[in-house]
Amino acid sequence: MTRIREKAGMRLVATAIGVVLVAGCDDGGNPGGPTADDPPPAFATAASCGVCHPQQLAEWEASRHAYSSADPVMHALAEIAGPAIAEA
């Protein structure tokens, strides 16, 4: 049972890191970076990141990580963690 929890925890951490990295790819056309007046960033798509990072996109698309967004467990964890992440 502990091993299952460890795997679930690792998946949650990996997903959170992935979301942060992917969201950071799209600066909304502001090369100076976000300011306090900017609206919250929209979630960048893999395709939008692939414009500047085609090799990384190809590697990611061939990985199991690319399919993690289809995992119902990850959706449930993201739903639970959403408010906690927003408050941090």
C-alpha positions as CSV (number, residue, x, y, z in Angstrom):
1,M,0.0,0.0,0.0
2,T,2.9,2.4,0.8
3,R,4.4,1.8,-2.6
4,I,1.1,2.8,-4.3
5,R,1.0,6.0,-2.2
6,E,4.6,6.8,-3.1
7,K,3.8,6.3,-6.8
8,A,0.7,8.5,-6.6
9,G,2.7,11.2,-4.7
10,M,5.4,11.1,-7.3
11,R,2.8,11.4,-10.1
12,L,1.3,14.4,-8.4
13,V,4.7,16.1,-8.0
14,A,5.6,15.4,-11.6
15,T,2.3,16.7,-12.9
16,A,2.6,19.9,-10.8
17,I,6.1,20.5,-12.1
18,G,5.0,19.8,-15.6
19,V,2.1,22.3,-15.3
20,V,4.4,25.0,-14.0
21,L,7.0,24.4,-16.8
22,V,4.4,24.3,-19.5
23,A,2.6,27.4,-18.3
24,G,5.8,29.2,-18.2
25,C,6.5,28.6,-21.9
26,D,3.9,31.2,-23.0
27,D,4.8,34.7,-21.9
28,G,1.8,36.2,-23.7
29,G,3.9,38.3,-26.0
30,N,5.6,40.1,-23.1
31,P,9.3,39.5,-23.5
32,G,10.0,41.3,-20.2
33,G,8.0,38.8,-18.3
34,P,4.7,39.1,-16.4
35,T,3.9,42.2,-14.3
36,A,1.5,42.7,-11.4
37,D,-1.0,44.3,-13.9
38,D,-1.0,41.3,-16.2
39,P,-4.0,38.8,-16.0
40,P,-3.1,35.3,-14.8
41,P,-1.4,33.3,-17.5
42,A,-3.5,31.0,-19.6
43,F,-2.4,27.4,-19.8
44,A,0.0,26.9,-22.7
45,T,-0.6,24.0,-25.0
46,A,2.0,21.5,-26.0
47,A,1.7,22.8,-29.6
48,S,2.4,26.4,-28.5
49,C,5.5,25.3,-26.7
50,G,6.5,23.2,-29.7
51,V,6.8,26.3,-31.9
52,C,10.0,27.2,-30.1
53,H,11.0,23.8,-28.8
54,P,10.2,21.3,-31.6
55,Q,12.7,18.6,-30.4
56,Q,11.5,18.6,-26.9
57,L,7.9,18.4,-28.1
58,A,8.7,15.4,-30.2
59,E,10.4,13.7,-27.3
60,W,7.5,14.5,-25.0
61,E,4.9,13.3,-27.5
62,A,6.6,9.9,-27.6
63,S,6.7,9.6,-23.8
64,R,4.2,8.2,-21.3
65,H,4.2,11.6,-19.7
66,A,2.3,13.0,-22.7
67,Y,-0.7,10.8,-21.8
68,S,-0.8,11.7,-18.1
69,S,-3.4,14.4,-18.8
70,A,-5.8,11.6,-19.8
71,D,-5.4,9.9,-16.4
72,P,-8.6,10.2,-14.3
73,V,-6.6,9.9,-11.1
74,M,-4.4,12.9,-12.1
75,H,-7.5,14.9,-13.0
76,A,-8.9,14.2,-9.5
77,L,-5.6,15.1,-7.8
78,A,-5.4,18.3,-9.8
79,E,-8.9,19.2,-8.9
80,I,-8.1,18.7,-5.2
81,A,-4.8,20.5,-5.3
82,G,-6.1,23.4,-7.5
83,P,-7.4,25.6,-4.6
84,A,-4.3,24.9,-2.5
85,I,-1.9,25.8,-5.3
86,A,-3.9,29.0,-6.0
87,E,-3.5,30.1,-2.4
88,A,0.2,29.5,-2.2
